[in-house]
């Protein structure tokens, strides 16, 4: 058991630190942050979810016209290999512009739109390089967000609105601006 002489100074130090208030003493409280405005919420999400134009991917093409063209080239030059064809067909390439959801190893059955062709190219290029399905899907999702940023932002806003009361106002503001 500790002696009262040791406990009293420790107790006094703790009490004085608490009594001083936020931001002072040994024990501090986090400084409260103001609730971000709907515009700030959307901009924060944009920075978090949408790749910037010409930002690198880490595996070759950058997010932009040149990277899009490179993915189209990959789609033309890479044929699904039996080793990873099942993984290729498992990737979700759903886009808001059409109903195609997955690639097909029989590529004559794949959607022919440019966005899907680029996603098929990314899928094949990544799987050929040894990416796992989860890693490839993550990159496919980044390209989908780049191609359709408004859809990605609206989807994420709706998801976060389920648990954070600040998000419904951001959604309403986006709808008023015609961005959703």
VMD Tcl script that builds the backbone (N, CA, C; Angstrom):
set m [mol new atoms 540]
animate dup $m
set s [atomselect $m all]
$s set {name element resname resid chain x y z} {
  {N N UNK 1 A 0.831 -1.177 0.000}
  {CA C UNK 1 A 0.000 0.000 0.000}
  {C C UNK 1 A 0.876 1.241 0.000}
  {N N UNK 2 A 0.501 2.226 -0.793}
  {CA C UNK 2 A 1.280 3.461 -0.885}
  {C C UNK 2 A 1.014 4.342 0.328}
  {N N UNK 3 A 2.016 5.116 0.657}
  {CA C UNK 3 A 1.839 6.006 1.787}
  {C C UNK 3 A 1.029 7.225 1.368}
  {N N UNK 4 A 0.282 7.832 2.289}
  {CA C UNK 4 A -0.518 9.008 1.972}
  {C C UNK 4 A 0.334 10.156 1.459}
  {N N UNK 5 A 1.605 10.207 1.861}
  {CA C UNK 5 A 2.493 11.289 1.408}
  {C C UNK 5 A 2.737 11.226 -0.095}
  {N N UNK 6 A 2.739 10.028 -0.678}
  {CA C UNK 6 A 2.955 9.868 -2.117}
  {C C UNK 6 A 1.661 10.127 -2.877}
  {N N UNK 7 A 0.545 9.637 -2.357}
  {CA C UNK 7 A -0.738 9.775 -3.048}
  {C C UNK 7 A -1.224 11.212 -3.093}
  {N N UNK 8 A -1.044 11.970 -2.036}
  {CA C UNK 8 A -1.558 13.336 -2.006}
  {C C UNK 8 A -0.947 14.223 -3.085}
  {N N UNK 9 A 0.378 14.251 -3.263}
  {CA C UNK 9 A 0.916 15.090 -4.349}
  {C C UNK 9 A 0.441 14.629 -5.738}
  {N N UNK 10 A 0.343 13.325 -5.948}
  {CA C UNK 10 A -0.124 12.825 -7.240}
  {C C UNK 10 A -1.570 13.223 -7.483}
  {N N UNK 11 A -2.401 13.133 -6.446}
  {CA C UNK 11 A -3.799 13.515 -6.556}
  {C C UNK 11 A -3.914 15.019 -6.811}
  {N N UNK 12 A -3.136 15.802 -6.143}
  {CA C UNK 12 A -3.166 17.253 -6.325}
  {C C UNK 12 A -2.763 17.616 -7.756}
  {N N UNK 13 A -1.758 16.958 -8.295}
  {CA C UNK 13 A -1.318 17.217 -9.668}
  {C C UNK 13 A -2.422 16.869 -10.659}
  {N N UNK 14 A -3.076 15.728 -10.468}
  {CA C UNK 14 A -4.150 15.309 -11.359}
  {C C UNK 14 A -5.326 16.267 -11.296}
  {N N UNK 15 A -5.708 16.677 -10.097}
  {CA C UNK 15 A -6.835 17.590 -9.933}
  {C C UNK 15 A -6.506 18.944 -10.548}
  {N N UNK 16 A -5.303 19.445 -10.342}
  {CA C UNK 16 A -4.950 20.757 -10.900}
  {C C UNK 16 A -4.927 20.704 -12.420}
  {N N UNK 17 A -4.518 19.588 -12.984}
  {CA C UNK 17 A -4.509 19.458 -14.439}
  {C C UNK 17 A -5.925 19.449 -14.987}
  {N N UNK 18 A -6.844 18.776 -14.276}
  {CA C UNK 18 A -8.240 18.708 -14.720}
  {C C UNK 18 A -8.928 20.038 -14.546}
  {N N UNK 19 A -8.651 20.727 -13.464}
  {CA C UNK 19 A -9.356 21.962 -13.161}
  {C C UNK 19 A -8.975 23.077 -14.114}
  {N N UNK 20 A -7.832 22.976 -14.746}
  {CA C UNK 20 A -7.377 24.052 -15.623}
  {C C UNK 20 A -8.205 24.143 -16.888}
  {N N UNK 21 A -8.842 23.068 -17.313}
  {CA C UNK 21 A -9.693 23.125 -18.498}
  {C C UNK 21 A -9.000 22.579 -19.726}
  {N N UNK 22 A -9.694 22.632 -20.860}
  {CA C UNK 22 A -9.163 22.059 -22.093}
  {C C UNK 22 A -7.859 22.715 -22.513}
  {N N UNK 23 A -6.957 21.907 -22.992}
  {CA C UNK 23 A -5.736 22.401 -23.604}
  {C C UNK 23 A -4.639 22.779 -22.647}
  {N N UNK 24 A -4.793 22.536 -21.356}
  {CA C UNK 24 A -3.723 22.884 -20.427}
  {C C UNK 24 A -3.489 21.724 -19.473}
  {N N UNK 25 A -2.352 21.717 -18.849}
  {CA C UNK 25 A -2.041 20.689 -17.868}
  {C C UNK 25 A -1.701 19.357 -18.514}
  {N N UNK 26 A -1.617 18.335 -17.679}
  {CA C UNK 26 A -1.237 17.012 -18.130}
  {C C UNK 26 A -2.370 16.355 -18.909}
  {N N UNK 27 A -3.596 16.458 -18.366}
  {CA C UNK 27 A -4.752 15.859 -19.024}
  {C C UNK 27 A -5.421 16.916 -19.895}
  {N N UNK 28 A -5.588 16.626 -21.155}
  {CA C UNK 28 A -6.218 17.606 -22.046}
  {C C UNK 28 A -7.366 16.959 -22.799}
  {N N UNK 29 A -8.308 17.763 -23.179}
  {CA C UNK 29 A -9.410 17.326 -24.006}
  {C C UNK 29 A -9.130 17.736 -25.433}
  {N N UNK 30 A -9.601 16.946 -26.390}
  {CA C UNK 30 A -9.403 17.383 -27.768}
  {C C UNK 30 A -10.202 18.659 -28.022}
  {N N UNK 31 A -9.634 19.529 -28.792}
  {CA C UNK 31 A -10.320 20.759 -29.147}
  {C C UNK 31 A -11.454 20.408 -30.097}
  {N N UNK 32 A -12.674 20.811 -29.765}
  {CA C UNK 32 A -13.789 20.468 -30.655}
  {C C UNK 32 A -13.627 21.159 -32.008}
  {N N UNK 33 A -13.949 20.426 -33.045}
  {CA C UNK 33 A -13.889 20.977 -34.403}
  {C C UNK 33 A -15.293 21.370 -34.823}
  {N N UNK 34 A -15.410 22.453 -35.556}
  {CA C UNK 34 A -16.739 22.824 -36.041}
  {C C UNK 34 A -17.216 21.810 -37.084}
  {N N UNK 35 A -18.519 21.623 -37.141}
  {CA C UNK 35 A -19.089 20.733 -38.144}
  {C C UNK 35 A -18.817 21.329 -39.513}
  {N N UNK 36 A -18.253 20.542 -40.439}
  {CA C UNK 36 A -17.967 21.097 -41.766}
  {C C UNK 36 A -19.264 21.429 -42.501}
  {N N UNK 37 A -19.183 22.430 -43.361}
  {CA C UNK 37 A -20.338 22.805 -44.179}
  {C C UNK 37 A -20.577 21.717 -45.219}
  {N N UNK 38 A -21.769 21.683 -45.814}
  {CA C UNK 38 A -22.017 20.693 -46.875}
  {C C UNK 38 A -20.998 20.776 -48.018}
  {N N UNK 39 A -20.600 21.975 -48.371}
  {CA C UNK 39 A -19.603 22.135 -49.443}
  {C C UNK 39 A -18.266 21.543 -49.011}
  {N N UNK 40 A -17.890 21.768 -47.759}
  {CA C UNK 40 A -16.631 21.207 -47.243}
  {C C UNK 40 A -16.696 19.688 -47.174}
  {N N UNK 41 A -17.858 19.147 -46.813}
  {CA C UNK 41 A -18.021 17.695 -46.761}
  {C C UNK 41 A -17.802 17.094 -48.143}
  {N N UNK 42 A -18.423 17.681 -49.149}
  {CA C UNK 42 A -18.300 17.167 -50.512}
  {C C UNK 42 A -16.855 17.282 -50.988}
  {N N UNK 43 A -16.215 18.405 -50.710}
  {CA C UNK 43 A -14.827 18.580 -51.152}
  {C C UNK 43 A -13.898 17.585 -50.443}
  {N N UNK 44 A -14.132 17.356 -49.165}
  {CA C UNK 44 A -13.329 16.375 -48.422}
  {C C UNK 44 A -13.507 14.981 -49.023}
  {N N UNK 45 A -14.742 14.611 -49.334}
  {CA C UNK 45 A -14.992 13.310 -49.965}
  {C C UNK 45 A -14.341 13.225 -51.337}
  {N N UNK 46 A -14.420 14.316 -52.104}
  {CA C UNK 46 A -13.820 14.331 -53.441}
  {C C UNK 46 A -12.321 14.035 -53.344}
  {N N UNK 47 A -11.661 14.693 -52.398}
  {CA C UNK 47 A -10.225 14.468 -52.221}
  {C C UNK 47 A -9.925 13.042 -51.763}
  {N N UNK 48 A -10.822 12.480 -50.956}
  {CA C UNK 48 A -10.639 11.130 -50.416}
  {C C UNK 48 A -10.908 10.041 -51.453}
  {N N UNK 49 A -11.909 10.252 -52.324}
  {CA C UNK 49 A -12.409 9.172 -53.173}
  {C C UNK 49 A -12.078 9.270 -54.655}
  {N N UNK 50 A -11.885 10.466 -55.174}
  {CA C UNK 50 A -11.731 10.655 -56.613}
  {C C UNK 50 A -10.259 10.924 -56.939}
  {N N UNK 51 A -9.638 10.063 -57.722}
  {CA C UNK 51 A -8.236 10.320 -58.092}
  {C C UNK 51 A -8.113 11.632 -58.884}
  {N N UNK 52 A -7.088 12.386 -58.591}
  {CA C UNK 52 A -6.840 13.645 -59.296}
  {C C UNK 52 A -6.352 13.355 -60.714}
  {N N UNK 53 A -6.680 14.249 -61.621}
  {CA C UNK 53 A -6.231 14.105 -63.008}
  {C C UNK 53 A -4.707 14.052 -63.036}
  {N N UNK 54 A -4.197 13.104 -63.798}
  {CA C UNK 54 A -2.759 12.868 -63.998}
  {C C UNK 54 A -2.044 12.326 -62.757}
  {N N UNK 55 A -2.810 11.907 -61.730}
  {CA C UNK 55 A -2.149 11.294 -60.580}
  {C C UNK 55 A -1.728 9.870 -60.957}
  {N N UNK 56 A -0.598 9.418 -60.409}
  {CA C UNK 56 A -0.103 8.083 -60.754}
  {C C UNK 56 A -0.921 6.970 -60.110}
  {N N UNK 57 A -0.922 5.822 -60.760}
  {CA C UNK 57 A -1.612 4.655 -60.213}
  {C C UNK 57 A -0.659 3.746 -59.450}
  {N N UNK 58 A 0.599 3.784 -59.795}
  {CA C UNK 58 A 1.572 2.891 -59.174}
  {C C UNK 58 A 1.849 1.648 -60.004}
  {N N UNK 59 A 1.133 1.463 -61.108}
  {CA C UNK 59 A 1.339 0.289 -61.964}
  {C C UNK 59 A 1.392 0.656 -63.443}
  {N N UNK 60 A 1.610 1.908 -63.744}
  {CA C UNK 60 A 1.736 2.304 -65.147}
  {C C UNK 60 A 0.901 3.506 -65.507}
  {N N UNK 61 A -0.305 3.286 -66.005}
  {CA C UNK 61 A -1.102 4.416 -66.492}
  {C C UNK 61 A -1.484 5.375 -65.360}
  {N N UNK 62 A -1.552 6.663 -65.698}
  {CA C UNK 62 A -2.015 7.651 -64.725}
  {C C UNK 62 A -3.493 7.937 -65.003}
  {N N UNK 63 A -4.139 8.547 -64.037}
  {CA C UNK 63 A -5.551 8.883 -64.198}
  {C C UNK 63 A -5.672 10.097 -65.124}
  {N N UNK 64 A -6.084 9.852 -66.336}
  {CA C UNK 64 A -6.237 10.909 -67.328}
  {C C UNK 64 A -6.395 10.298 -68.708}
  {N N UNK 65 A -6.379 11.148 -69.729}
  {CA C UNK 65 A -6.569 10.678 -71.114}
  {C C UNK 65 A -5.508 9.672 -71.540}
  {N N UNK 66 A -4.261 9.962 -71.200}
  {CA C UNK 66 A -3.177 9.057 -71.601}
  {C C UNK 66 A -3.327 7.704 -70.898}
  {N N UNK 67 A -3.676 7.717 -69.613}
  {CA C UNK 67 A -3.881 6.470 -68.876}
  {C C UNK 67 A -5.068 5.692 -69.409}
  {N N UNK 68 A -6.129 6.392 -69.765}
  {CA C UNK 68 A -7.308 5.765 -70.358}
  {C C UNK 68 A -6.916 5.067 -71.666}
  {N N UNK 69 A -6.145 5.761 -72.496}
  {CA C UNK 69 A -5.681 5.170 -73.760}
  {C C UNK 69 A -4.811 3.945 -73.508}
  {N N UNK 70 A -3.983 3.997 -72.472}
  {CA C UNK 70 A -3.128 2.853 -72.144}
  {C C UNK 70 A -3.966 1.653 -71.705}
  {N N UNK 71 A -5.022 1.907 -70.934}
  {CA C UNK 71 A -5.909 0.810 -70.520}
  {C C UNK 71 A -6.624 0.205 -71.728}
  {N N UNK 72 A -7.013 1.035 -72.679}
  {CA C UNK 72 A -7.628 0.517 -73.906}
  {C C UNK 72 A -6.639 -0.361 -74.667}
  {N N UNK 73 A -5.368 0.057 -74.690}
  {CA C UNK 73 A -4.324 -0.768 -75.323}
  {C C UNK 73 A -4.168 -2.098 -74.583}
  {N N UNK 74 A -4.175 -2.061 -73.264}
  {CA C UNK 74 A -4.079 -3.302 -72.492}
  {C C UNK 74 A -5.238 -4.224 -72.840}
  {N N UNK 75 A -6.425 -3.657 -72.984}
  {CA C UNK 75 A -7.591 -4.474 -73.303}
  {C C UNK 75 A -7.418 -5.173 -74.647}
  {N N UNK 76 A -6.834 -4.485 -75.612}
  {CA C UNK 76 A -6.622 -5.063 -76.938}
  {C C UNK 76 A -5.477 -6.076 -76.963}
  {N N UNK 77 A -4.452 -5.835 -76.174}
  {CA C UNK 77 A -3.235 -6.648 -76.287}
  {C C UNK 77 A -3.152 -7.811 -75.294}
  {N N UNK 78 A -3.960 -7.807 -74.246}
  {CA C UNK 78 A -3.887 -8.874 -73.236}
  {C C UNK 78 A -5.127 -9.748 -73.357}
  {N N UNK 79 A -4.901 -11.039 -73.478}
  {CA C UNK 79 A -5.992 -12.012 -73.524}
  {C C UNK 79 A -6.098 -12.679 -72.160}
  {N N UNK 80 A -7.309 -12.853 -71.633}
  {CA C UNK 80 A -7.429 -13.517 -70.332}
  {C C UNK 80 A -6.759 -14.892 -70.349}
  {N N UNK 81 A -5.902 -15.132 -69.384}
  {CA C UNK 81 A -5.221 -16.413 -69.260}
  {C C UNK 81 A -6.058 -17.342 -68.390}
  {N N UNK 82 A -6.020 -18.615 -68.695}
  {CA C UNK 82 A -6.789 -19.597 -67.927}
  {C C UNK 82 A -6.438 -19.536 -66.442}
  {N N UNK 83 A -5.181 -19.200 -66.131}
  {CA C UNK 83 A -4.701 -19.118 -64.756}
  {C C UNK 83 A -5.512 -18.129 -63.916}
  {N N UNK 84 A -5.935 -17.001 -64.525}
  {CA C UNK 84 A -6.667 -15.983 -63.779}
  {C C UNK 84 A -7.997 -15.592 -64.432}
  {N N UNK 85 A -8.509 -16.393 -65.336}
  {CA C UNK 85 A -9.778 -16.077 -66.012}
  {C C UNK 85 A -10.958 -16.045 -65.038}
  {N N UNK 86 A -10.979 -16.923 -64.056}
  {CA C UNK 86 A -12.065 -16.895 -63.071}
  {C C UNK 86 A -12.046 -15.587 -62.278}
  {N N UNK 87 A -10.861 -15.148 -61.893}
  {CA C UNK 87 A -10.730 -13.891 -61.168}
  {C C UNK 87 A -11.176 -12.713 -62.045}
  {N N UNK 88 A -10.819 -12.773 -63.321}
  {CA C UNK 88 A -11.211 -11.735 -64.285}
  {C C UNK 88 A -12.733 -11.621 -64.333}
  {N N UNK 89 A -13.409 -12.744 -64.374}
  {CA C UNK 89 A -14.871 -12.734 -64.447}
  {C C UNK 89 A -15.511 -12.341 -63.113}
  {N N UNK 90 A -14.779 -12.453 -62.025}
  {CA C UNK 90 A -15.326 -12.126 -60.705}
  {C C UNK 90 A -15.316 -10.632 -60.406}
  {N N UNK 91 A -14.491 -9.869 -61.104}
  {CA C UNK 91 A -14.376 -8.439 -60.812}
  {C C UNK 91 A -15.664 -7.705 -61.176}
  {N N UNK 92 A -16.066 -6.791 -60.318}
  {CA C UNK 92 A -17.265 -5.983 -60.534}
  {C C UNK 92 A -16.887 -4.743 -61.341}
  {N N UNK 93 A -17.392 -4.665 -62.563}
  {CA C UNK 93 A -17.131 -3.523 -63.429}
  {C C UNK 93 A -18.423 -2.750 -63.717}
  {N N UNK 94 A -19.378 -2.830 -62.797}
  {CA C UNK 94 A -20.664 -2.158 -62.971}
  {C C UNK 94 A -20.462 -0.649 -63.094}
  {N N UNK 95 A -21.092 -0.082 -64.113}
  {CA C UNK 95 A -21.058 1.359 -64.355}
  {C C UNK 95 A -22.485 1.879 -64.474}
  {N N UNK 96 A -22.682 3.169 -64.232}
  {CA C UNK 96 A -24.038 3.702 -64.320}
  {C C UNK 96 A -24.573 3.838 -65.749}
  {N N UNK 97 A -23.707 3.671 -66.735}
  {CA C UNK 97 A -24.126 3.906 -68.120}
  {C C UNK 97 A -24.687 2.675 -68.817}
  {N N UNK 98 A -24.474 1.498 -68.263}
  {CA C UNK 98 A -25.035 0.299 -68.887}
  {C C UNK 98 A -25.151 -0.818 -67.852}
  {N N UNK 99 A -25.668 -1.940 -68.258}
  {CA C UNK 99 A -25.982 -3.009 -67.307}
  {C C UNK 99 A -24.893 -4.076 -67.179}
  {N N UNK 100 A -23.801 -3.945 -67.877}
  {CA C UNK 100 A -22.724 -4.942 -67.769}
  {C C UNK 100 A -22.103 -4.864 -66.379}
  {N N UNK 101 A -22.011 -6.005 -65.713}
  {CA C UNK 101 A -21.499 -6.027 -64.345}
  {C C UNK 101 A -20.159 -6.752 -64.217}
  {N N UNK 102 A -19.893 -7.696 -65.130}
  {CA C UNK 102 A -18.662 -8.494 -65.041}
  {C C UNK 102 A -18.103 -8.729 -66.442}
  {N N UNK 103 A -16.803 -8.911 -66.484}
  {CA C UNK 103 A -16.154 -9.279 -67.739}
  {C C UNK 103 A -16.431 -10.748 -68.030}
  {N N UNK 104 A -16.217 -11.125 -69.263}
  {CA C UNK 104 A -16.391 -12.509 -69.673}
  {C C UNK 104 A -15.107 -12.950 -70.358}
  {N N UNK 105 A -14.638 -14.128 -70.039}
  {CA C UNK 105 A -13.398 -14.610 -70.682}
  {C C UNK 105 A -13.593 -14.748 -72.188}
  {N N UNK 106 A -14.836 -14.986 -72.639}
  {CA C UNK 106 A -15.179 -14.927 -74.060}
  {C C UNK 106 A -15.439 -13.455 -74.358}
  {N N UNK 107 A -14.398 -12.766 -74.738}
  {CA C UNK 107 A -14.451 -11.311 -74.840}
  {C C UNK 107 A -15.423 -10.798 -75.900}
  {N N UNK 108 A -15.910 -11.658 -76.761}
  {CA C UNK 108 A -16.919 -11.217 -77.730}
  {C C UNK 108 A -18.233 -10.906 -77.015}
  {N N UNK 109 A -18.385 -11.368 -75.778}
  {CA C UNK 109 A -19.604 -11.146 -75.007}
  {C C UNK 109 A -19.492 -9.941 -74.071}
  {N N UNK 110 A -18.341 -9.261 -74.064}
  {CA C UNK 110 A -18.135 -8.108 -73.183}
  {C C UNK 110 A -18.752 -6.849 -73.782}
  {N N UNK 111 A -19.151 -5.948 -72.911}
  {CA C UNK 111 A -19.646 -4.644 -73.337}
  {C C UNK 111 A -18.555 -3.953 -74.148}
  {N N UNK 112 A -18.951 -3.247 -75.175}
  {CA C UNK 112 A -17.975 -2.596 -76.041}
  {C C UNK 112 A -17.778 -1.111 -75.778}
  {N N UNK 113 A -18.440 -0.557 -74.750}
  {CA C UNK 113 A -18.269 0.886 -74.501}
  {C C UNK 113 A -16.838 1.166 -74.025}
  {N N UNK 114 A -16.402 2.385 -74.219}
  {CA C UNK 114 A -15.029 2.756 -73.882}
  {C C UNK 114 A -14.681 2.604 -72.417}
  {N N UNK 115 A -15.599 3.007 -71.548}
  {CA C UNK 115 A -15.297 2.882 -70.122}
  {C C UNK 115 A -15.126 1.427 -69.715}
  {N N UNK 116 A -16.003 0.561 -70.214}
  {CA C UNK 116 A -15.848 -0.854 -69.877}
  {C C UNK 116 A -14.583 -1.432 -70.506}
  {N N UNK 117 A -14.290 -1.057 -71.730}
  {CA C UNK 117 A -13.064 -1.557 -72.366}
  {C C UNK 117 A -11.843 -1.168 -71.528}
  {N N UNK 118 A -11.839 0.053 -70.995}
  {CA C UNK 118 A -10.725 0.481 -70.146}
  {C C UNK 118 A -10.680 -0.341 -68.856}
  {N N UNK 119 A -11.843 -0.599 -68.262}
  {CA C UNK 119 A -11.872 -1.410 -67.034}
  {C C UNK 119 A -11.456 -2.846 -67.305}
  {N N UNK 120 A -11.864 -3.387 -68.453}
  {CA C UNK 120 A -11.416 -4.736 -68.814}
  {C C UNK 120 A -9.898 -4.746 -68.986}
  {N N UNK 121 A -9.362 -3.692 -69.610}
  {CA C UNK 121 A -7.908 -3.593 -69.777}
  {C C UNK 121 A -7.196 -3.513 -68.443}
  {N N UNK 122 A -7.726 -2.689 -67.537}
  {CA C UNK 122 A -7.125 -2.590 -66.202}
  {C C UNK 122 A -7.194 -3.944 -65.496}
  {N N UNK 123 A -8.338 -4.603 -65.588}
  {CA C UNK 123 A -8.507 -5.913 -64.940}
  {C C UNK 123 A -7.463 -6.901 -65.441}
  {N N UNK 124 A -7.343 -7.009 -66.752}
  {CA C UNK 124 A -6.390 -7.969 -67.330}
  {C C UNK 124 A -4.952 -7.596 -66.994}
  {N N UNK 125 A -4.641 -6.297 -67.094}
  {CA C UNK 125 A -3.276 -5.867 -66.805}
  {C C UNK 125 A -2.875 -6.122 -65.367}
  {N N UNK 126 A -3.788 -5.864 -64.452}
  {CA C UNK 126 A -3.479 -6.056 -63.032}
  {C C UNK 126 A -3.378 -7.536 -62.671}
  {N N UNK 127 A -4.325 -8.332 -63.151}
  {CA C UNK 127 A -4.278 -9.770 -62.858}
  {C C UNK 127 A -3.046 -10.420 -63.480}
  {N N UNK 128 A -2.684 -9.981 -64.681}
  {CA C UNK 128 A -1.480 -10.504 -65.332}
  {C C UNK 128 A -0.232 -10.170 -64.513}
  {N N UNK 129 A -0.249 -9.042 -63.832}
  {CA C UNK 129 A 0.887 -8.621 -63.007}
  {C C UNK 129 A 0.884 -9.279 -61.624}
  {N N UNK 130 A -0.108 -10.118 -61.336}
  {CA C UNK 130 A -0.137 -10.839 -60.077}
  {C C UNK 130 A -0.973 -10.199 -58.978}
  {N N UNK 131 A -1.742 -9.183 -59.311}
  {CA C UNK 131 A -2.621 -8.582 -58.307}
  {C C UNK 131 A -3.671 -9.595 -57.876}
  {N N UNK 132 A -4.060 -9.555 -56.602}
  {CA C UNK 132 A -5.152 -10.394 -56.125}
  {C C UNK 132 A -6.470 -9.794 -56.622}
  {N N UNK 133 A -7.550 -10.554 -56.487}
  {CA C UNK 133 A -8.862 -10.030 -56.875}
  {C C UNK 133 A -9.183 -8.774 -56.069}
  {N N UNK 134 A -8.914 -8.805 -54.769}
  {CA C UNK 134 A -9.204 -7.646 -53.917}
  {C C UNK 134 A -8.393 -6.424 -54.345}
  {N N UNK 135 A -7.117 -6.623 -54.658}
  {CA C UNK 135 A -6.277 -5.503 -55.094}
  {C C UNK 135 A -6.752 -4.968 -56.444}
  {N N UNK 136 A -7.048 -5.868 -57.363}
  {CA C UNK 136 A -7.530 -5.446 -58.683}
  {C C UNK 136 A -8.872 -4.735 -58.550}
  {N N UNK 137 A -9.770 -5.260 -57.703}
  {CA C UNK 137 A -11.077 -4.619 -57.518}
  {C C UNK 137 A -10.925 -3.209 -56.963}
  {N N UNK 138 A -10.002 -3.044 -56.047}
  {CA C UNK 138 A -9.758 -1.719 -55.479}
  {C C UNK 138 A -9.339 -0.727 -56.568}
  {N N UNK 139 A -8.477 -1.169 -57.473}
  {CA C UNK 139 A -8.044 -0.299 -58.569}
  {C C UNK 139 A -9.170 -0.057 -59.576}
  {N N UNK 140 A -9.961 -1.084 -59.854}
  {CA C UNK 140 A -11.113 -0.929 -60.748}
  {C C UNK 140 A -12.057 0.116 -60.149}
  {N N UNK 141 A -12.282 0.037 -58.853}
  {CA C UNK 141 A -13.166 0.991 -58.186}
  {C C UNK 141 A -12.615 2.415 -58.263}
  {N N UNK 142 A -11.306 2.563 -58.190}
  {CA C UNK 142 A -10.702 3.898 -58.341}
  {C C UNK 142 A -10.943 4.440 -59.746}
  {N N UNK 143 A -10.823 3.585 -60.762}
  {CA C UNK 143 A -11.086 4.022 -62.134}
  {C C UNK 143 A -12.563 4.356 -62.324}
  {N N UNK 144 A -13.445 3.574 -61.742}
  {CA C UNK 144 A -14.880 3.876 -61.833}
  {C C UNK 144 A -15.167 5.241 -61.197}
  {N N UNK 145 A -14.548 5.521 -60.059}
  {CA C UNK 145 A -14.726 6.817 -59.402}
  {C C UNK 145 A -14.185 7.945 -60.276}
  {N N UNK 146 A -13.067 7.692 -60.945}
  {CA C UNK 146 A -12.492 8.706 -61.828}
  {C C UNK 146 A -13.414 8.971 -63.024}
  {N N UNK 147 A -13.964 7.911 -63.605}
  {CA C UNK 147 A -14.846 8.049 -64.764}
  {C C UNK 147 A -16.186 8.692 -64.401}
  {N N UNK 148 A -16.713 8.371 -63.231}
  {CA C UNK 148 A -18.047 8.823 -62.811}
  {C C UNK 148 A -17.987 9.415 -61.400}
  {N N UNK 149 A -17.310 10.551 -61.236}
  {CA C UNK 149 A -17.111 11.102 -59.890}
  {C C UNK 149 A -18.410 11.491 -59.182}
  {N N UNK 150 A -19.373 12.037 -59.891}
  {CA C UNK 150 A -20.624 12.453 -59.250}
  {C C UNK 150 A -21.372 11.251 -58.683}
  {N N UNK 151 A -21.375 10.166 -59.433}
  {CA C UNK 151 A -22.047 8.954 -58.956}
  {C C UNK 151 A -21.349 8.418 -57.722}
  {N N UNK 152 A -20.035 8.391 -57.736}
  {CA C UNK 152 A -19.276 7.884 -56.582}
  {C C UNK 152 A -19.511 8.748 -55.358}
  {N N UNK 153 A -19.495 10.084 -55.544}
  {CA C UNK 153 A -19.729 10.978 -54.418}
  {C C UNK 153 A -21.140 10.812 -53.862}
  {N N UNK 154 A -22.134 10.746 -54.735}
  {CA C UNK 154 A -23.522 10.589 -54.281}
  {C C UNK 154 A -23.700 9.286 -53.522}
  {N N UNK 155 A -23.111 8.213 -54.014}
  {CA C UNK 155 A -23.215 6.912 -53.345}
  {C C UNK 155 A -22.593 6.965 -51.956}
  {N N UNK 156 A -21.426 7.555 -51.855}
  {CA C UNK 156 A -20.746 7.631 -50.557}
  {C C UNK 156 A -21.486 8.556 -49.599}
  {N N UNK 157 A -22.016 9.658 -50.098}
  {CA C UNK 157 A -22.790 10.556 -49.249}
  {C C UNK 157 A -23.998 9.837 -48.663}
  {N N UNK 158 A -24.699 9.074 -49.488}
  {CA C UNK 158 A -25.870 8.334 -49.012}
  {C C UNK 158 A -25.469 7.292 -47.976}
  {N N UNK 159 A -24.358 6.632 -48.190}
  {CA C UNK 159 A -23.890 5.637 -47.233}
  {C C UNK 159 A -23.543 6.288 -45.893}
  {N N UNK 160 A -22.821 7.373 -45.939}
  {CA C UNK 160 A -22.404 8.037 -44.700}
  {C C UNK 160 A -23.569 8.737 -43.997}
  {N N UNK 161 A -24.586 9.118 -44.756}
  {CA C UNK 161 A -25.760 9.769 -44.159}
  {C C UNK 161 A -26.494 8.832 -43.207}
  {N N UNK 162 A -26.277 7.542 -43.348}
  {CA C UNK 162 A -26.924 6.578 -42.456}
  {C C UNK 162 A -26.424 6.690 -41.020}
  {N N UNK 163 A -25.196 7.182 -40.848}
  {CA C UNK 163 A -24.611 7.235 -39.506}
  {C C UNK 163 A -24.168 8.627 -39.075}
  {N N UNK 164 A -24.181 9.605 -39.975}
  {CA C UNK 164 A -23.702 10.944 -39.638}
  {C C UNK 164 A -24.728 11.976 -40.080}
  {N N UNK 165 A -25.294 12.734 -39.146}
  {CA C UNK 165 A -26.352 13.676 -39.491}
  {C C UNK 165 A -25.902 14.850 -40.361}
  {N N UNK 166 A -24.623 15.092 -40.510}
  {CA C UNK 166 A -24.159 16.197 -41.352}
  {C C UNK 166 A -24.314 15.880 -42.845}
  {N N UNK 167 A -24.350 14.621 -43.199}
  {CA C UNK 167 A -24.353 14.239 -44.611}
  {C C UNK 167 A -25.680 14.468 -45.338}
  {N N UNK 168 A -26.853 14.286 -44.712}
  {CA C UNK 168 A -28.089 14.565 -45.455}
  {C C UNK 168 A -28.155 15.993 -46.004}
  {N N UNK 169 A -27.658 16.967 -45.243}
  {CA C UNK 169 A -27.644 18.351 -45.730}
  {C C UNK 169 A -26.714 18.495 -46.936}
  {N N UNK 170 A -25.597 17.796 -46.924}
  {CA C UNK 170 A -24.682 17.838 -48.071}
  {C C UNK 170 A -25.355 17.242 -49.306}
  {N N UNK 171 A -26.106 16.165 -49.117}
  {CA C UNK 171 A -26.830 15.561 -50.241}
  {C C UNK 171 A -27.858 16.539 -50.784}
  {N N UNK 172 A -28.604 17.181 -49.891}
  {CA C UNK 172 A -29.624 18.141 -50.318}
  {C C UNK 172 A -28.991 19.291 -51.105}
  {N N UNK 173 A -27.858 19.784 -50.622}
  {CA C UNK 173 A -27.168 20.872 -51.332}
  {C C UNK 173 A -26.698 20.423 -52.712}
  {N N UNK 174 A -26.192 19.199 -52.811}
  {CA C UNK 174 A -25.753 18.692 -54.112}
  {C C UNK 174 A -26.943 18.564 -55.066}
  {N N UNK 175 A -28.070 18.084 -54.560}
  {CA C UNK 175 A -29.246 17.936 -55.404}
  {C C UNK 175 A -29.748 19.284 -55.887}
  {N N UNK 176 A -29.702 20.291 -55.017}
  {CA C UNK 176 A -30.111 21.636 -55.414}
  {C C UNK 176 A -29.222 22.184 -56.517}
  {N N UNK 177 A -27.961 21.814 -56.505}
  {CA C UNK 177 A -27.011 22.281 -57.517}
  {C C UNK 177 A -27.033 21.416 -58.768}
  {N N UNK 178 A -27.834 20.352 -58.743}
  {CA C UNK 178 A -27.898 19.457 -59.897}
  {C C UNK 178 A -26.713 18.535 -60.017}
  {N N UNK 179 A -25.987 18.341 -58.930}
  {CA C UNK 179 A -24.785 17.501 -58.977}
  {C C UNK 179 A -25.066 16.072 -58.594}
  {N N UNK 180 A -26.275 15.763 -58.146}
  {CA C UNK 180 A -26.641 14.379 -57.805}
  {C C UNK 180 A -27.789 13.938 -58.673}
}
mol reanalyze $m
mol bondsrecalc $m
mol representation Tube
mol addrep $m
